[in-house]
Amino acid sequence: MFKKVNRIERKRNKTGKRKKLNPWIPRIFNHQCYVTFLTGCYSCLWKFRQWEKTKVGFCCCTWKEQLFCPCLVISFVLSVMLLFLWIETSNEYFNFDWVIFLGTGYWFYCSIFILSLAGILTAYSSLLLLLGLLLLWEGIELYLHLCHKILILLVILPCVILMFIICKFWKERWLVAGLSLQIFAPYVHLVSITVMVILFWPVAIYVARLEREVRMRRYRMTHSEKKRLKKCNVIARLRGLQVAVGLPFLLILLSLCLMPLGIYSPCIQEKENLGPKPTLFGHRGAPMLGPENTMMSFEKAVEHGAHGLETDVHLSYDRVPFLMHDFDLRRTTNIWEVQPESAFKNPATFRWDFLSTLNAGKWFVKPELKPFYNMKPLSKADKERARNQSIPTLADLLTLAKKERKFVIFDLRGPPPRHPLRHTFVRQVVSVILASKIEQHLIFWLPAHDRRYVRSMAPGFQHVGPLVPVKTLAKNNISIINVDYKKLFPNGLRDYKAANIRINVYTINEPWLFSLAWCSRINSVTTDNIGLLSQLNHPHFFMTPKFYMFIWLLVDIISVLFIVAIFCFHWRRETKKEKLFETSSTLTDTQSRGENEEDLHIAMKPARVVESPWTLAALYPALSKSGKEHQGRFNFAAPSKKLVPIKNAVTPLKPGKHDIQPPMPTTVFELTQAPSRQAKSKATFQATLPTLKVDKPTMPSVEVPYP
């Protein structure tokens, strides 16, 4: 005999072998481990247990946790605001580090430290918020561990302190954030709509579940429950939750869809209206490519196509103008090695024969003293060249500018008290410039002191003024302004452009700021990052109005379609669940109602059950009725009213061995496990029958006369 092979069992065996090959997959990647991970990270409870799930529409945590939930949200909002503000002010990192150096005497990237701190705080608070949302999604009651609560308070503390310092001492940082929104607003709009569409998935599920819960509660309600629900209106609370969740989401989505109506971005314009690329002034040369205010730095700026050179001028005690930015020699020279007791003195108090011996480039090669965190590594030749740099004079810079035909703009530092040129330093500088034989139109004269003398001695200088009203500029015959970019953009540019005034903005290092200046038709820009900005041939984030309108409408239509589709999908799914619940509940109700009626019908005693089973009426019902009712040939004759003699001889019945059974209970009871309908009815019928006494049966023998 051939044995029949079961193919299904063979397939099951194969799949079982495959499952045995990777037993760690179901042990690690399952829902139990997922929930344990969430509760472990959020509540520090790493042991799995059957968590009590919260019902839809009820509170998700205790009142103590409710008091602390706003703290978690506040920490998230503050950390995100701090991170956004600090990222957008990356253009000012060097100035911030320089201020910290002046206060502490140590150079380190404090700006990068604050950026990292803001990123860590944002990541921590957002992770806790995400874990809480995932636990709510699983229906698990929230319980934030005490350590997390303490850390959340510690997150709020530095954020509040840093925000207070920024609002108190660096209010201009908020202006930078506003400028960034001008250029990033169209992209923020598109990204925000995409994020809202993604977030609508859980929102739609939650609103649909609330609707299903409302309908199910209405279906379950009886008349008595309606009175009770009038006191604690659960349905009204569920409706309120729907409005509280759905209405703000729809309002935010609507505002995002209409956001472009209120957006103003200079980078959204026609290509024909885009102005020429702003010219570049090397701020102290090229400080990312060489030591600042050295000849190497200025030569690097000329190599990268600088239109002009910017510097700072001091005058030595023996009347020699030289180039230096700081008011001491600590940061950019080796004064600590040569004469440490004079490290904090003003450079104008030294003679040129001493200043010319100082090294001005060794600090630039040291990794711990790099001025910019994003500097490119120097080649060996550039490192060797930087180590040999010294403090240059103004005459050296003028010689280079004359040779390369570059513009020169500088800040003139006034000498300290008791200096021999305390009141005549401007005239000394003018004489040095005129002695260099440079073309006068290449000089952008910035100092406002003794301007009349300068005009008389050098009428070809181009005078540059600060950000003052147009009337004041016209009165002083000034056609160029040199302003900080944070002060220029909020005040507007229309008046200056209408008056044909050239604008130079300082100090711009980031490409997005340079693109904003380009789209705003700025004439020139002073920068530290000339190596990067000189490579830009087109402004970033530039688009035409038609293209932006097309993208706007396309994204809005697609997002609305996705949102409607998501909502309909979840609503339909919850409606199907509701219908399945109604049909199942209806079937169970009809079954239980039928079983109850059957139980009641069986439990009632019929007329013949009341009679004794051993009487004539029970055994022969025809004999007890009139013969007229049974007409026919084979009918029994009606018995006479005369008593029939009954024999006293009674044969007792002897029950069999297996006939005696314990008496069944006379009351109907419910089993712990629901039996089948047939078995239940049978048991109920047996329970309703009276108990028979088999010990003393009395069955009379009756003689029935036949016709």
C-alpha positions in Angstrom: 0.0 0.0 0.0 1.3 3.4 -1.0 1.1 5.9 1.8 -0.8 9.0 0.8 1.3 12.2 1.1 -0.4 15.3 2.5 1.0 18.3 0.6 -0.4 20.8 3.0 1.5 19.2 5.9 4.7 19.1 3.8 4.3 22.9 3.1 3.7 23.5 6.8 6.8 21.5 7.7 8.8 23.6 5.2 7.5 26.9 6.6 8.1 25.6 10.1 11.7 24.9 9.2 12.1 28.3 7.7 10.7 29.9 10.9 13.1 27.9 13.0 16.1 29.2 11.0 15.4 32.7 12.2 14.0 32.4 15.7 15.3 35.8 16.8 13.2 37.8 14.4 9.8 37.2 16.1 11.5 37.4 19.5 12.9 40.9 18.9 10.7 42.5 16.2 7.2 42.2 17.7 4.6 44.5 19.2 5.4 43.5 22.7 9.1 44.6 22.3 7.9 47.8 20.6 5.6 48.8 23.5 8.3 47.8 26.0 10.7 50.1 24.2 8.3 53.0 24.3 7.5 52.6 28.0 11.1 52.0 28.8 12.3 55.2 27.1 9.4 57.3 28.4 8.7 55.9 31.9 11.9 53.8 32.5 9.8 50.7 32.9 11.6 48.0 30.9 9.5 45.0 32.0 6.5 44.1 29.8 3.1 43.9 31.4 -0.5 44.2 30.3 -0.9 47.9 30.3 -4.4 49.2 30.9 -5.5 51.0 27.8 -7.3 54.2 28.0 -10.8 54.4 26.4 -11.5 56.7 23.5 -12.5 60.1 24.8 -11.2 59.7 28.3 -8.1 61.3 29.9 -4.8 59.7 29.0 -3.0 60.3 32.3 -3.4 61.4 35.9 -3.9 65.0 36.9 -0.2 65.2 38.0 0.9 64.2 34.5 -1.6 66.7 33.1 0.1 69.5 35.0 3.5 68.5 33.6 2.4 68.0 29.9 2.5 71.8 29.2 6.1 71.9 30.5 7.1 69.3 27.9 5.3 71.3 25.2 6.9 74.5 26.3 10.4 73.0 26.4 9.9 71.7 22.9 8.7 75.1 21.6 11.5 77.1 23.3 14.2 74.7 22.1 13.0 74.8 18.5 12.8 78.6 18.6 16.4 78.8 20.0 17.7 76.3 17.5 16.0 78.1 14.5 17.2 81.5 15.8 20.8 80.3 16.2 21.0 78.6 12.9 19.8 81.6 11.1 22.4 83.8 12.8 25.3 81.7 11.6 26.5 84.8 9.7 27.4 86.3 13.1 29.3 83.4 14.7 32.7 85.1 14.3 31.5 88.4 16.0 29.9 86.4 18.8 33.1 84.4 19.4 35.2 87.6 19.3 33.0 89.2 22.0 33.4 86.1 24.2 37.2 86.4 23.6 37.2 90.0 24.7 35.4 89.0 27.9 37.3 85.8 28.8 40.7 86.2 27.0 40.2 82.7 25.5 39.3 81.9 21.9 36.9 79.0 21.4 33.9 78.3 19.3 31.2 79.4 21.8 28.8 79.8 19.0 29.2 76.2 17.9 28.8 75.1 21.5 25.5 76.9 21.8 24.4 75.5 18.4 25.2 72.0 19.6 23.4 72.6 22.9 20.3 73.9 21.2 20.3 70.9 18.9 20.6 68.4 21.8 17.8 70.2 23.8 15.6 70.2 20.7 16.3 66.5 20.0 15.6 65.5 23.6 12.4 67.4 24.0 11.1 66.3 20.5 12.0 62.7 21.2 10.0 62.7 24.5 7.1 64.4 22.8 7.2 61.8 20.0 7.3 58.9 22.5 4.3 60.4 24.3 2.3 60.6 21.1 3.2 57.0 20.2 2.1 55.8 23.6 -1.2 57.8 23.2 -1.6 56.0 19.8 -1.2 52.7 21.6 -3.8 53.7 24.2 -1.3 53.4 27.1 -1.6 55.8 30.1 1.2 58.3 30.2 3.7 58.4 33.1 6.8 60.4 32.6 9.7 59.4 34.8 11.0 61.7 37.5 14.4 62.0 35.8 12.8 63.1 32.6 10.8 65.7 34.5 13.9 67.1 36.0 15.7 67.2 32.7 12.7 68.9 31.1 12.9 71.7 33.6 16.7 71.9 33.0 15.9 72.2 29.3 13.5 75.1 29.9 16.1 76.9 32.1 18.9 77.4 29.6 16.5 78.2 26.8 14.9 80.9 28.9 18.3 82.3 29.9 19.6 82.4 26.3 16.4 83.9 25.0 16.5 86.6 27.6 20.2 87.4 26.8 19.4 87.6 23.1 16.4 89.8 23.6 18.3 92.0 26.0 21.7 92.4 24.3 21.2 91.1 20.7 17.8 92.2 19.6 19.2 92.4 16.0 19.2 88.6 16.0 15.4 88.7 15.6 15.9 90.9 12.6 18.1 88.2 11.0 15.4 85.6 11.7 12.9 87.9 9.9 15.2 88.3 6.9 15.6 84.6 6.7 11.8 84.2 6.5 11.7 86.6 3.6 13.8 84.3 1.5 12.8 80.9 3.0 9.1 81.6 3.4 8.1 80.0 0.0 9.9 76.8 0.9 8.7 76.8 4.5 5.2 77.0 3.0 5.7 74.0 0.7 7.3 71.9 3.4 4.7 72.9 6.0 1.8 71.7 3.8 3.6 68.4 3.2 4.1 67.9 6.9 0.4 68.8 7.6 -0.7 66.2 5.0 1.5 63.6 6.8 0.1 64.6 10.2 -3.4 64.4 8.9 -3.2 60.6 8.9 -3.3 60.1 12.7 -5.7 63.1 13.1 -8.1 61.5 10.7 -7.9 58.2 12.4 -8.5 59.8 15.8 -11.5 61.9 14.6 -13.0 58.8 12.9 -12.6 56.7 16.0 -14.3 59.4 18.0 -17.2 59.4 15.6 -17.4 55.6 15.8 -17.4 55.8 19.5 -20.2 58.3 19.6 -22.4 56.2 17.3 -21.7 53.0 19.2 -22.5 54.7 22.5 -25.8 56.0 21.0 -26.6 52.5 19.8 -25.9 50.9 23.1 -27.9 53.4 25.1 -31.2 52.3 26.7 -33.8 54.6 28.3 -32.2 54.4 31.7 -28.8 55.0 30.3 -30.1 58.2 28.6 -31.1 59.7 31.9 -27.7 58.8 33.3 -25.8 60.3 30.3 -27.7 63.5 30.7 -25.7 64.1 33.9 -22.3 63.1 32.6 -22.5 64.0 28.9 -19.9 61.6 27.4 -21.2 62.1 23.9 -20.9 65.9 24.2 -17.3 65.4 25.4 -16.4 63.2 22.5 -17.9 65.8 20.1 -15.9 68.4 21.9 -12.7 66.4 21.4 -13.5 66.1 17.7 -13.8 69.9 17.4 -10.7 70.5 19.6 -8.6 68.2 17.4 -10.1 68.8 13.9 -10.9 72.5 13.9 -7.4 73.9 14.8 -5.9 71.5 12.3 -8.2 72.7 9.5 -7.6 76.3 10.4 -3.8 75.9 10.3 -4.1 74.0 7.0 -6.3 76.8 5.6 -3.8 79.5 6.7 -0.9 77.5 5.1 -2.8 77.2 1.9 -3.4 80.9 1.8 0.0 81.8 3.1 1.5 82.9 -0.3 -1.0 85.8 -0.3 0.9 87.4 2.5 4.5 86.4 1.5 6.9 89.0 0.3 10.2 87.7 -1.0 12.7 89.7 -3.1 13.8 86.5 -4.7 10.3 86.0 -6.3 10.5 88.3 -9.3 10.9 88.2 -13.1 14.3 87.5 -14.5 14.3 90.8 -16.4 14.1 92.7 -13.1 17.0 90.9 -11.4 19.9 93.2 -10.9 23.6 92.5 -11.5 25.7 90.5 -9.1 26.9 92.7 -6.1 30.6 93.4 -6.1 32.7 92.0 -3.3 34.9 93.8 -0.8 37.3 91.6 1.1 36.7 92.1 4.8 40.3 92.4 6.2 41.3 90.7 3.0 40.3 87.0 2.8 40.4 86.0 6.5 39.3 82.4 5.7 42.3 82.0 3.4 45.0 83.9 5.3 45.7 85.8 8.5 43.4 88.9 8.6 44.9 92.3 7.8 48.1 90.8 6.4 49.4 91.1 2.8 48.8 87.4 2.3 45.1 87.9 3.1 44.7 90.9 0.7 46.5 89.0 -2.1 44.2 86.0 -1.6 41.2 88.4 -1.9 42.6 89.8 -5.1 43.1 86.3 -6.5 39.4 85.4 -5.8 38.2 88.5 -7.7 37.6 91.0 -5.0 36.3 94.3 -6.2 37.7 96.2 -3.2 39.6 95.7 0.0 38.4 96.6 3.5 40.6 97.1 6.5 41.1 99.0 9.8 43.8 101.6 10.3 45.7 102.5 13.5 48.5 105.1 13.8 51.7 104.2 15.7 53.2 106.5 18.3 55.7 107.6 15.6 53.0 108.5 13.1 53.0 105.4 10.9 49.5 104.2 9.8 49.3 100.3 10.1 46.6 97.7 9.7 45.0 96.2 12.8 41.5 95.5 13.9 41.6 94.8 17.6 42.4 97.4 20.3 45.2 95.2 21.6 47.7 92.7 20.2 46.7 89.5 22.0 44.7 87.7 19.4 46.6 88.3 16.1 50.2 88.7 17.2 52.8 86.9 19.3 52.9 89.7 21.9 52.6 87.1 24.7 56.0 85.6 23.7 57.8 88.9 23.1 56.5 91.3 25.7 53.6 89.8 27.7 53.3 92.7 30.1 52.2 94.9 27.1 49.6 92.5 25.7 46.7 94.6 26.8 48.0 98.0 25.6 46.6 99.9 22.7 48.6 99.2 19.5 48.9 103.0 18.9 51.1 103.3 22.0 53.9 101.3 20.4 56.5 102.5 17.9 56.6 101.1 14.4 60.1 99.7 14.9 58.7 97.4 17.6 55.4 96.6 15.8 57.2 95.5 12.6 59.1 92.8 14.5 55.9 91.1 15.7 54.7 88.0 13.9 51.1 88.3 12.7 50.5 84.8 11.2 51.5 82.0 13.6 48.2 82.2 15.4 46.3 81.5 12.2 48.0 78.1 11.7 47.2 76.8 15.2 44.0 74.7 15.2 42.7 76.0 18.5 42.9 79.6 17.3 41.2 79.3 13.9 38.9 82.3 13.5 36.2 80.4 11.5 35.0 76.8 12.2 34.2 76.2 8.4 37.7 77.1 7.1 39.2 74.9 4.5 42.5 73.3 5.4 45.6 75.2 4.2 48.2 73.7 2.0 51.8 73.4 3.2 52.9 76.3 1.1 50.1 78.5 2.5 50.9 77.4 6.1 54.6 78.3 5.6 53.6 81.6 4.1 51.2 82.4 6.9 53.8 81.8 9.6 56.0 84.5 8.1 53.4 87.3 8.0 53.9 90.5 9.8 51.9 93.7 10.5 51.6 95.6 7.2 51.4 99.4 6.8 48.7 101.4 5.0 51.3 102.2 2.3 51.8 98.5 1.6 48.0 98.0 1.0 47.8 101.1 -1.2 50.7 99.8 -3.3 48.8 96.6 -3.9 45.5 98.4 -4.6 47.2 100.7 -7.0 48.8 97.8 -8.8 45.6 95.7 -9.1 43.3 98.8 -9.4 41.2 97.8 -6.5 39.0 100.0 -4.3 40.0 100.6 -0.7 37.7 101.3 2.2 38.8 101.4 5.8 37.7 102.3 9.3 40.1 104.8 10.9 40.7 104.2 14.6 41.3 107.4 16.6 44.5 107.4 18.7 44.3 107.3 22.5 44.8 110.3 24.8 48.4 111.8 24.9 49.1 110.5 21.4 51.0 113.1 19.3 48.4 112.7 16.5 45.4 112.9 18.8 43.7 115.7 16.8 45.5 115.5 13.5 45.4 111.8 12.7 43.0 112.3 9.7 45.4 114.7 8.0 48.3 112.3 8.5 46.4 109.5 6.8 45.4 111.7 3.9 49.0 112.7 3.4 50.1 109.0 3.3 47.3 108.3 0.7 48.3 111.2 -1.5 51.9 110.2 -1.2 51.2 106.7 -2.6 50.0 108.2 -5.9 46.9 106.0 -6.1 44.0 107.1 -8.1 41.7 109.1 -5.8 38.5 107.6 -7.1 39.7 104.2 -5.7 39.5 105.5 -2.2 36.1 105.1 -0.4 36.5 107.6 2.4 34.5 106.5 5.4 35.6 108.6 8.5 33.2 111.4 9.2 35.8 113.4 11.2 37.3 116.5 9.5 35.5 115.7 6.2 35.9 119.3 4.9 39.7 119.1 5.0 39.6 115.8 3.2 37.3 117.3 0.4 39.7 120.2 0.0 42.9 118.1 -0.1 41.5 115.1 -2.0 38.4 116.1 -4.0 38.5 112.8 -5.9 37.8 110.6 -2.9 34.4 108.9 -2.9 32.8 109.8 0.4 30.8 107.1 2.1 28.2 107.9 4.8 26.2 105.9 7.4 22.5 105.0 7.3 21.0 108.5 7.6 18.0 110.1 5.8 18.4 110.8 2.1 18.2 114.6 2.8 21.2 114.5 5.1 23.2 112.5 2.5 22.3 115.0 -0.2 23.2 117.9 2.0 26.7 116.4 2.6 27.1 115.5 -1.0 27.4 111.7 -0.2 26.4 109.2 -2.8 27.4 105.9 -1.1 26.3 104.4 2.2 27.9 101.7 4.2 25.5 100.0 6.5 24.9 96.8 8.5 22.6 94.5 6.7 20.4 94.0 9.8 19.6 97.8 9.8 19.1 98.2 6.1 16.5 95.7 5.2 13.8 96.6 7.8 14.0 100.3 6.8 13.6 99.7 3.1 15.6 100.5 0.1 13.2 102.5 -2.1 14.2 105.9 -1.0 17.9 105.3 -1.5 17.4 103.7 -4.9 15.2 106.6 -6.0 17.9 109.0 -5.0 20.5 107.0 -7.0 22.6 106.2 -3.8 24.9 103.2 -4.0 24.6 100.8 -1.1 27.4 98.7 0.4 26.3 96.1 3.0 28.5 94.5 5.6 29.3 91.8 6.7 27.7 89.0 4.7 29.1 85.5 4.7 26.2 83.2 4.1 25.0 82.4 0.5 21.3 82.9 1.4 22.1 86.4 2.7 24.2 87.2 -0.4 21.3 86.0 -2.6 18.9 88.2 -0.6 21.2 91.2 -1.2 21.5 90.3 -4.9 17.7 90.1 -5.4 17.4 93.4 -3.5 19.7 95.1 -6.0 22.5 95.9 -3.5 25.5 97.4 -5.2 28.4 95.8 -3.2 28.9 93.5 -0.2 31.7 93.3 2.3 32.4 89.6 3.1 34.8 87.3 5.0 33.8 84.3 2.8 35.0 85.7 -0.6 36.1 82.3 -1.7 32.5 80.9 -1.7 30.6 84.0 -2.7 32.8 84.7 -5.7 31.7 81.3 -7.2 28.0 82.1 -7.1 26.7 82.9 -10.6 23.0 83.0 -9.7 21.1 83.8 -6.5 19.9 80.9 -4.5 16.1 80.4 -3.9 15.2 82.5 -7.0 12.0 81.9 -8.8 9.6 83.7 -11.0 6.1 84.6 -9.8 4.4 82.3 -12.4 6.5 79.4 -11.4 5.8 79.9 -7.7 2.1 80.3 -8.4 2.1 77.0 -10.3 3.9 75.2 -7.5 1.6 76.8 -4.9 -1.6 75.7 -6.7 -0.3 72.3 -7.5 0.8 71.6 -3.9 -2.5 72.9 -2.5 -4.6 70.8 -4.9 -2.6 67.7 -4.2 -2.6 68.2 -0.5 -6.4 68.8 -0.5 -6.9 65.6 -2.5 -4.7 63.6 -0.2 -6.4 64.9 2.8 -9.9 64.1 1.5 -8.8 60.7 0.4 -7.2 60.0 3.8 -10.3 61.2 5.6 -12.7 59.2 3.4 -10.5 56.1 3.8 -10.5 56.2 7.6 -14.1 57.2 7.8 -15.2 54.4 5.6 -13.1 51.9 7.5 -14.6 53.0 10.8 -18.1 52.9 9.4 -17.5 49.3 8.3 -16.4 48.5 11.8 -19.5 50.1 13.2 -21.7 48.1 10.8 -20.0 44.9 11.8 -20.5 45.8 15.4 -24.2 46.5 14.9 -24.8 43.2 12.9 -22.9 41.2 15.5 -24.7 42.8 18.4 -28.1 42.3 16.6 -27.4 38.6 16.1 -26.3 38.2 19.7 -29.4 40.1 20.9 -31.8 37.9 18.8 -30.1 34.7 19.9 -30.2 35.7 23.5 -33.8 36.8 23.2 -34.8 33.5 21.5 -33.0 31.5 24.1 -34.6 33.4 26.9 -38.1 32.9 25.4 -37.4 29.2 25.0 -36.2 29.0 28.5 -39.3 30.7 29.8 -41.5 28.5 27.6 -39.9 25.3 28.9 -39.8 26.5 32.4 -43.6 27.0 32.4 -45.5 23.7 33.5 -47.7 22.3 30.8 -51.2 21.1 31.6 -50.4 17.5 31.2 -47.2 17.7 33.2 -49.2 18.7 36.2 -51.2 15.4 36.0 -49.8 12.3 37.5 -48.3 10.1 34.8 -49.9 7.1 36.3 -53.6 8.2 36.0 -56.1 7.2 33.3 -56.3 10.7 31.9 -52.6 10.7 31.3 -52.3 7.2 29.8 -55.6 7.1 27.9 -57.0 10.5 27.2 -59.6 9.1 24.8 -61.3 7.3 27.6 -61.8 10.4 29.6 -63.7 12.2 26.8 -67.2 11.6 25.4 -67.7 9.1 22.7 -69.5 11.6 20.6 -66.3 13.4 20.0 -64.8 10.2 18.5 -67.4 8.9 16.1 -66.4 5.9 14.2 -66.1 2.2 14.0 -63.2 1.7 16.2 -64.1 4.2 18.8 -63.9 3.3 22.4 -67.2 3.3 24.4 -67.6 5.9 27.0 -67.1 4.6 30.4 -70.0 4.6 32.8 -70.1 6.8 35.8 -70.2 3.8 38.0 -67.1 3.1 39.8 -65.0 0.3 38.3 -63.7 -2.2 40.8 -59.9 -2.0 41.1 -57.8 -4.9 42.1 -55.6 -4.4 45.0 -52.9 -6.6 43.7 -50.2 -4.3 42.7 -47.0 -5.5 41.2 -44.2 -3.2 42.4 -41.9 -1.9 39.7 -38.3 -2.8 40.2 -36.0 -0.2 38.6 -33.0 -1.3 36.7 -29.5 -0.8 37.9 -28.8 2.2 35.8 -32.2 3.8 36.0 -31.7 5.6 39.3 -30.1 9.0 38.6 -29.5 11.9 40.9 -32.2 14.5 40.9 -31.7 17.4 38.5 -31.9 20.9 39.9 -35.3 22.5 39.5 -34.0 26.0 38.9 -32.7 27.3 35.6 -29.1 28.5 35.9 -26.5 30.0 33.5 -23.3 28.0 32.7 -20.0 29.7 32.9 -19.3 28.5 29.3 -22.1 29.1 26.9 -23.3 25.7 25.7 -24.9 25.0 22.4 -28.5 25.9 21.9 -29.7 22.2 21.7 -27.8 21.1 24.7 -29.0 24.1 26.7 -32.6 23.5 25.8 -32.3 19.8 26.7 -30.7 20.6 30.0 -33.4 23.2 30.8 -36.2 20.8 29.9 -34.7 18.1 32.2 -34.3 20.7 34.9 -38.0 21.7 34.7 -39.4 18.1 35.0 -40.5 17.1 38.5 -38.4 14.5 40.3 -39.8 11.0 40.1 -40.0 8.7 43.1 -39.0 5.2 42.0 -38.9 3.7 45.4 -42.8 3.3 45.9 -44.5 3.3 42.6 -48.3 3.0 42.7 -49.7 1.9 39.4 -53.3 0.5 39.6 -54.3 -2.3 37.2 -57.4 -1.2 35.3 -59.7 -3.4 33.3 -61.0 -1.6 30.3 -64.1 -3.2 28.7 -64.0 -3.5 25.0 -67.1 -3.4 22.9 
